[in-house]
Structures are given as C-alpha cells and as structure tokens.
Amino acid sequence: MENLFVLGISVSHRMNVSEQIQHILTSNGCKINARIGLPLQEVNSCSDKGLIIIQLICSEEEAGKVKSELNNLEGVKADLMVL
C-alpha cells in the first residue's frame, strides 16, 4: 500500500493570501484527492484565520514541494503527515 499524505495548512490572514493559496492549490490540482476548508470563526465576527486540510495523491517529494510553496507565503504554516 502506498503512503497517504495529508497536508494541514494554517492561515493567519486569509484575506491577504487567499488568492496566492488558491493559485498554488489549483496548479497542483491533479495531486489533490480531497480538500476541506474551515474558517476559524469567532463569536459575532468573521475571523481572518483558517484551516485547510488536503489529502494528496503524489510522491513524497511532490507533497514536500507543495508544502514548501505554501510555507513561503507570509502567515501560512503547512505541515505534512505521512500515514
């Protein structure tokens, strides 16, 4: 069985980097099997923080490249789980 790659992406300032994140994810779209986006809401306000969870279908090297691209964005922290 091949490894499963799950990429967790924490976004501190969604409004500032959402287009850049979307560009990276779209350019790697054929590697993405599932994607869940969760805005981290606060009581009575819309938070600028968010969490994205992605399941990747690719090699570990390719998954690492996606992670690195995302980590190059200010306010974005991506981490890869290999299961």
N, C-alpha and C positions, 0 to 999 in steps of 0.2 A: 504494500500500500504506500502511496506517495504521501509526503508530508502535507499537512494543511497549514496554510498561512493566514493568520488573522492580524489585520493591521488596525490598531487603535489610534485615533487621531484626536487630540485635544486642541481646541481652538480658543484662544483667549479673546480675540477681537474679530468675530465673524464678519462684521460689516466691512472691515478693512481688507480681508484676504479671501473672501468667499469666491471671487472671480478667479483668483490665482489657483486656489484649491480645485475649483471646478475644471480649470484648464488641465491641470496635472491628472486628475481622475479621468477626464474624457480622453486624453492622449494615451491612457493606459486601460481604456475601457474593455478591451478584449481579454484582459487579465482579471477583471472583476467579476466574481460569481454572485456576490450579494453585497448590498450596501444599506446601512441603516444610519440615518442622521437624527440626532437627538439634540434639540436646543435645550440648554440648561436653564429653564425658566425660574424666575424668582417671583415671589408674591407681588401681585399688582404691577408687574413690569416685564418687559421683554429683555431677556439677558443677551449680552453680546458674546456669551460663552457658548460653546457647543462641543459635542462629542460625535465623531463619525466612526463607525465600525465597518470594516471591509473584509470580506473573505476573498483571497486571491487564488487564482489558478495559474501558477507560473513556477519558474525555478526560484530557489532561494536567492540567487544573485539578482534576478529581476525584481523580486519583492524588496530586496535591500535598496535597489535603486529608487523605487517608488518612495520608500521611507525616507531616503536621503533628500530627494527632491522636496518633499513636504517639510522636512526639518529645516530646510534652507529659508523657509518663509518665517517672517517675524511673527511671534505669538502663536506658532504652531509647534506642537510636540507630537511626533509619531513614534510608535513603538511596535515592533513586530513580535508576534507569538508564533512559534513553530510547534505544531501539535502532531 
